[in-house]
């Protein structure tokens, strides 16, 4: 299996020219295999959000390379980068990031509209993801008419509609209650297994992380530990994560 | 501590404040210029014979003041909205509402003092420049023009102190009504999407119909009673504009949204944004539309009047200039005129009783006159020149009256002390009079405004005015003298119309600009989402520019149609009210477009901020 993400010697330094530069990410190396579901965990200030931003092409690193689907993303110019995002990446954020002025259907359709897909292609694709994520009845509604769980499903549908290679999640269950969080993670699991889309997710929640196949723990801008689920059940993996977090925090 | 925070804010936020500063300085400078002119009694009385001009200037100043107040309010609200999260944080750390209110008041006060100082200095410069500019552009001599006038200065200071205080109070009320949570989460407040219900569809259609109806009324305004027509047109137009913006445009946007056209690129996003905007902008866009139409209309009417002056002048007399008792130098100047259509010379004798003309000379040199058909409407057509011989001048027909009017005009110029005593006598009677015969020459040129001719005619006119002091009051007979008098008469009025229109537009466009910019912070998140989804920088810029462009285009389009139809009203009192339309539209449109580009530029800057 080929690597969907290949990170080599990644560094991110804030205030590099000042007397006290802050090294947010230090020499990180990471590979994500195609079809993997990977979680990044770590305490506040460990650099996990910075790491996700660099991987997701939202923030340029100080040094090192990030290859996604064998493309070094930081060698692309702004237009190429935007096109790359539009074709290969999907995003799900804690704050849903839906556009209030657009209906649910229009929100989901945005990546395809941007890619100038045909009207019928857009309609079919929107209906397909809406069925998968149980949003068929919500398509004509506007974001302010939805619950938190529904909003996050719309965000997931939008991340999925153009069949990206990789979906980035930034605390995707952070704003949801436990029932909605569980539901959301089940959907992400389904997307990963049924659609063969790789997922890379940053979370502080052990329960959400237990849905991943692999968890990398970040501390002070470095990967300090990796846990693999292998053949464990989700519940067993969840307990293993909690056990590790106990020792990790000590 | 609060003073320190206020001063620090001005220091660190100078880039945001710069927008407000620029607008404020422009408004203070123009207000100062108007105050200086309105309070410069010597200038006003020297440059116009209508006393009402002082009242017009004061009305203009009040209108400008009102617009300035609205403008400041929007500008201030924009800045408060930019910083409400900061105020919320200060309150969370223990500042009470009174502290925040005082902080806001101090910031407004600092801004006020700085902009008032710079604004009046710029205003004085602008006044000086405006004087020069007007003299060159309009060909006027503005006597008693002042750059500084103490009353004008004091009026400006007092007015702006009041305006700043009122704005400070409004800000205080706003803060006192908000709680910490509202301020902290102001940017996250969800907006509701207006939905096109049946009622809205009906209202939208009614709005568009009312607007069309107002244009029909304007088209036929001269056939209806003027007052009734004006009231009807205005009420239909205002309500039509409001309802069209409120529901009609939303209806159109919805129809486009449902079509396949909207599915491509960011069109759907732009349409969604616009539906949001129009709901929030319905009142301001209505006001901006009407005032835009007023500004364009005022400038067009002023320009049309100015541009139609040469036509009116040409219609006033069949000859360009009359030279009484021409000297050798004056004859030389006449011979240098270009495009001469005719030069006619007449003999007259000014006796104690009357001014007498020999009838016989009109058989050799028939007298030019205009024969005009009776019409209530003004026309831009120059009448055909007819020529009257002795018989025509003595007959009882209408043409006799028109030809004799020319003769009386010449006689009045010659004999300013005792006008209307002009008689045509036969050759014998003329010769019998012992008074020395004098000569008067009338000349008609094709183009009196060409540089060469205007220069020669001005010299001839100056010579006549110098030699015949009685002409100073009534001017030299002929189209050139009429034009000179008319320019002097309307100079002050044109000046005010010109600057009032520009000042209105500057502030209206700024108000719209601030209203648009108020949303930039909220929109930043939406455009960031687009970036993540894969919209290229140019696609995002295009979407943003289209969205703002349509908001700016609505008042422009409706306003232009308003003026096109509204000008028909002036057909009753002007030769051609449309003469100045193109140049006015070019000027106002260019300024408006500059504002639009500036708004997109600042919007982009705010969107790119992290």
HADDOCK unambig.tbl for C-alpha pairs under 7 A between the chains (distance, minus, plus):
assign (segid A and resid 79 and name CA) (segid B and resid 536 and name CA) 5.04 0.50 0.50
assign (segid A and resid 79 and name CA) (segid B and resid 537 and name CA) 6.60 0.50 0.50
assign (segid A and resid 82 and name CA) (segid B and resid 531 and name CA) 6.75 0.50 0.50
assign (segid A and resid 82 and name CA) (segid B and resid 534 and name CA) 4.36 0.50 0.50
assign (segid A and resid 82 and name CA) (segid B and resid 535 and name CA) 5.65 0.50 0.50
assign (segid A and resid 82 and name CA) (segid B and resid 536 and name CA) 4.94 0.50 0.50
assign (segid A and resid 83 and name CA) (segid B and resid 534 and name CA) 5.46 0.50 0.50
assign (segid A and resid 83 and name CA) (segid B and resid 536 and name CA) 6.79 0.50 0.50
assign (segid A and resid 85 and name CA) (segid B and resid 532 and name CA) 6.72 0.50 0.50
assign (segid A and resid 85 and name CA) (segid B and resid 533 and name CA) 6.33 0.50 0.50
assign (segid A and resid 85 and name CA) (segid B and resid 534 and name CA) 4.89 0.50 0.50
assign (segid A and resid 86 and name CA) (segid B and resid 533 and name CA) 5.37 0.50 0.50
assign (segid A and resid 86 and name CA) (segid B and resid 534 and name CA) 3.79 0.50 0.50
assign (segid A and resid 97 and name CA) (segid B and resid 529 and name CA) 6.52 0.50 0.50
assign (segid A and resid 99 and name CA) (segid B and resid 526 and name CA) 6.06 0.50 0.50
assign (segid A and resid 100 and name CA) (segid B and resid 191 and name CA) 6.82 0.50 0.50
assign (segid A and resid 101 and name CA) (segid B and resid 193 and name CA) 6.02 0.50 0.50
assign (segid A and resid 101 and name CA) (segid B and resid 272 and name CA) 4.79 0.50 0.50
assign (segid A and resid 101 and name CA) (segid B and resid 273 and name CA) 5.71 0.50 0.50
assign (segid A and resid 101 and name CA) (segid B and resid 276 and name CA) 6.52 0.50 0.50
assign (segid A and resid 102 and name CA) (segid B and resid 269 and name CA) 6.65 0.50 0.50
assign (segid A and resid 102 and name CA) (segid B and resid 272 and name CA) 5.58 0.50 0.50
assign (segid A and resid 111 and name CA) (segid B and resid 533 and name CA) 5.90 0.50 0.50
assign (segid A and resid 111 and name CA) (segid B and resid 534 and name CA) 6.96 0.50 0.50
assign (segid A and resid 113 and name CA) (segid B and resid 263 and name CA) 5.64 0.50 0.50
assign (segid A and resid 113 and name CA) (segid B and resid 264 and name CA) 4.85 0.50 0.50
assign (segid A and resid 113 and name CA) (segid B and resid 265 and name CA) 4.67 0.50 0.50
assign (segid A and resid 113 and name CA) (segid B and resid 266 and name CA) 6.84 0.50 0.50
assign (segid A and resid 114 and name CA) (segid B and resid 264 and name CA) 6.65 0.50 0.50
assign (segid A and resid 114 and name CA) (segid B and resid 265 and name CA) 4.07 0.50 0.50
assign (segid A and resid 114 and name CA) (segid B and resid 266 and name CA) 6.20 0.50 0.50
assign (segid A and resid 114 and name CA) (segid B and resid 535 and name CA) 6.54 0.50 0.50
assign (segid A and resid 115 and name CA) (segid B and resid 265 and name CA) 6.76 0.50 0.50
assign (segid A and resid 116 and name CA) (segid B and resid 264 and name CA) 5.24 0.50 0.50
assign (segid A and resid 116 and name CA) (segid B and resid 265 and name CA) 5.61 0.50 0.50
assign (segid A and resid 119 and name CA) (segid B and resid 260 and name CA) 6.31 0.50 0.50
assign (segid A and resid 119 and name CA) (segid B and resid 263 and name CA) 6.28 0.50 0.50
assign (segid A and resid 144 and name CA) (segid B and resid 190 and name CA) 6.78 0.50 0.50
assign (segid A and resid 144 and name CA) (segid B and resid 192 and name CA) 6.59 0.50 0.50
